[in-house]
Amino acid sequence: MTRPASTTESYDDVPLSALLQAARSTYSHAVDAGLARIGCDDLSATGSYIISAMHWSGASLKAVIRWMGVSKQAISQTVDTLVVRSYLKRSHNPSDRRRVDLSLTDRGKEAAKVARSAIERIDRELLDRVGAQRVDDTRVTLIALLEMDRKAREPHSLRTPES
């Protein structure tokens, strides 16, 4: 397998897990810079992910939490912060007053758009640097890692002896 030449360092001996962690910052820094330009520098990475996923996919917070692989309790403080900082708003569900619905505010929608724009810019640059096939191969690899994690997290009672 031929690796693209690095302009400054050799990463040949760096574990894939470390590369994934470090590479994520490329997106984080781009998103943070974009958010700072519009006065949304009070948005955490988790908060940015939540509002972006809700905006891009139209998914409920429940679905976004499931994608993240965390519990509702683990994310509740972030959600409270997003409400206080006017990225999300709470409203009572009209069909079930015991339920509370969360939706994006105008500020939340604007921040999500800026985050998406930053991510798309990084994606375009990556495509220009390594080509479509390598980007597609990377997606396949990352999806396999996600599936491995999901399978490992399944309760023992749901796993078959072969898995």
MOCORJO-V525740 format. One record per backbone hydrogen bond with DSSP energy under -1.0 kcal/mol. CO is the residue of the C=O (numbers start at 1). NH is the residue of the N-H. Records with the same first field share a line. If there is no record, write none. Layout:
CO: NH ; NH
//
This chain:
11: 14
15: 19
16: 20
17: 21
18: 22
19: 23
20: 24
22: 25
23: 26
24: 28
25: 29
26: 30
27: 31
28: 32
29: 33
30: 34
31: 35
32: 36
33: 37
35: 40
36: 39
40: 43
44: 48
45: 49
46: 50
47: 51
48: 52
49: 53
50: 54
51: 55
52: 56
53: 57
54: 58
60: 64
61: 65
62: 66
63: 67
64: 68
65: 70
71: 75
75: 79
76: 80
77: 81
78: 82
79: 83
80: 84
81: 85
82: 87 ; 88
83: 86
87: 105
89: 103
91: 101
96: 99
99: 93
101: 91
103: 89
105: 109
106: 110
107: 111
108: 112
109: 113
110: 114
111: 115
112: 116
113: 117
114: 118
115: 119
116: 120
117: 121
118: 122
119: 123
120: 124
121: 125
122: 126
123: 127
124: 128
125: 129
126: 130
127: 131
131: 135
132: 136
133: 137
134: 138
135: 139
136: 140
137: 141
138: 142
139: 143
140: 144
141: 145
142: 146
143: 147
144: 148
145: 149
146: 150
147: 151
148: 152
149: 153
155: 158
156: 159
160: 163
//
